[in-house]
Amino acid sequence: MGEIEYCEEGTTEEELKHKLLKRNQEWQNKKDGVDDYNDSLRTIVLSCVDSRVPVEKIFQARPGEMLVLKNAGNLVREDVLRSMLAAIFEIDARFVIIMGHTNCGMSIKGNKEKEEHVRQDIGNETLKRIEKMAGMDPFEWFGFFEEGTWEENAKAQAEYLKNVLMDLLPEKDMPCILTALYDLKSGRVKFF
């Protein structure tokens, strides 16, 4: 792969499709995984949706080796639980890694400037609609957490997941839950 590419403001749907299909052709020429086995490492990784956190590349995982779930802030929510439970039973996942990352955009609580920026970007009308839909404060619904507490957030999510799974699963099906932090600058993963 070469340099990072950008879509300009006027990029059309067709231009994007062309770019992605060209890259897909390159992928087809070098595909280095399997197509008949899923999750040979028996590992689920929950990480942030941030595009700078390419989990498969970080761990040099080939297709078929690990199952990766992503959402904003690597939060354990109902959609994540549903996917994890399916993986635990379908592919006999034995390990779950909750991996946060440095400089996560979801860690804005306590920084009034960042909070105000998010409010302006989203807009008051949308925030009111989210509050009505969710029945709660929009910032709580989004799952924003304290600024700079990336490691603590990953630990809290892991602890929450452990408690939920202990209530749902027989002990024999309980996976080992690990926490990690990915450093955006160095590319280093630290388990704790």
N, C-alpha and C positions, 0 to 999 in steps of 0.2 A: 504494500500500500504506500501511496505517496503522501502528499501533504493533505491536511484537513481541507475539505471543500465546504463552501458556503452557498446557501441559496439566497440569491439577491431578492429584494423586495418584489420584483416583477416576475419571479420564476413561476412558470406555468406548471400545471398538473402533468402535462405531457413531458416537459423537460425533466421533472423529478422522476417520473416513471422510467424514462430513457436512462437516466443516470443509475438508478437502482437496478434495472435489468442488465445493464452493462456489468455492474459489480456482481450481480448474481451469476452471470456467465463465467466470470473469473472464479467465483466460488465453485461452480460445477466442475471446473477443470482441476481443482485441487482438493476437493472435499476429502477430508481425512478422518472421518468418523464411521460409525456404523448406522445402518438404517433399520435394523431389526431388534435392537436392544436399547432400552432406555434406562439411564442412571446406573451404570455399572459400578460407580463409586458409592452407590447407595446413600447419596448426600443431597440434601436440599439446601440451597443458599437463598436467604432473603436479604436483598440489598436494596439500596435506593435506586429509584428510576433515573437518577442523574446519568447522562450519557457518558460522563467521564469515568464511570465505574463499570467497565466491561468485564464482568465476573469471569466469563469463560476464558478471556485472554489473561486476566490477572492470575488465574490458577493453571493456565495452559491446558485447559480441559478440551478434549475432543468431543464432537457431537456424540451423544449417547452416554457420556460419563457422569454428568451431574444435572440436576434439575434446578433451574434458577427462577426465582420469583422476584419481582421488583415492584416497588411502589414508592411514592414520595415519602422519604424519611424512614424507610425500612420498618414500617409499622405493622404489627400483628393485628390485623382486622379480620372481619368475617370472610372476605374473599380469600385472604391468605390462608386462614384456617381451613377453609373448604379445600383448597388446592393441596395443602400439606397433608390433610387427612387422606385425600385420595392417593397421594404419593406414598404415604406410610403403608397403606394397605395394598395398593396396586403394584408398587415396585419394591416393597419391603425396605423403604428408606430407614436407615439406622442412625443417621447423623443429620442434624440441622444446624446450620451456621447463620447467625444473625450478624450481618456485617454492615456497620455504619461507615461513614467516611468523613474526613476532615472537610471543613467549609461547606457543610450541608446547608442548602438554602431553606430547609425546614426549621433550622435552629435560629429563630428570630425573636423569641419571647425575651423580654427584658431590654431589647434595643428599640427604643421608641421610633428612631429614624427608619429602621427596617420595617417595623410594624406599619408605620404610616405609608411607606413606599408600597407595601403589599396592598394596603387598603385602597390607595389611589389606583394601582394597577387593576385590581379586581373591580373596584367601583362599588358605591353604596347600594345601588339597585341589586346587583348580583349578590352582594353580601346579605341583603335582606331576604332574597329568594332562597339562599342557602340556609339561612336561619329558619325560615318557614318550613322548608323541605326536611331539614334534619332535626328540627325541634331543639336546637342548641346553638350556642355561640359559634359562629363560623370559624373562628380561630381554633377553637377546640375540635370542631369537626375536621378541619384540615389536619390536625395533629401537630401543629407547630410546637416546638419544644425550646427550652432555654438556650440562648445563644452560646455556642462553643461547647455544649455538653454532648458531643457526638458519642463518646464512649459510654457515658451514663445512659443515654437513650438506648443504645444497643443492649446494654445490660438489663435495663428495665423491660425492654421488649422480650428478651430471652426469659426473664423471670416470669413475666406474664404468660408467655407461651407454655412454659413448663407447668405452671399452675393449671392452665386450661386443659392441657393434654393429660395431666394426671387425673383430672376429673372425667375425661372422655375415654381414655385408653386403658386396657389391661396392662399390667406392669411389663409383660413380655413384649408388648408392641411399642413401649416407650422409647423414643430415640434419644440419643445423647445430644444435648443442646449446647452449642459452643457460641461464644461471642468473639467478634473480631472488629478491627478498625482498619480501614484502608486509607493510607496517606496519599492524597491527590498529587502532591509534589514529587515524592520519592517513588511512589508505586509500591511501597512496602505494606504488607499486611502484618498486623500484630494481633495475636490471640491473647485473650485475658480471661 
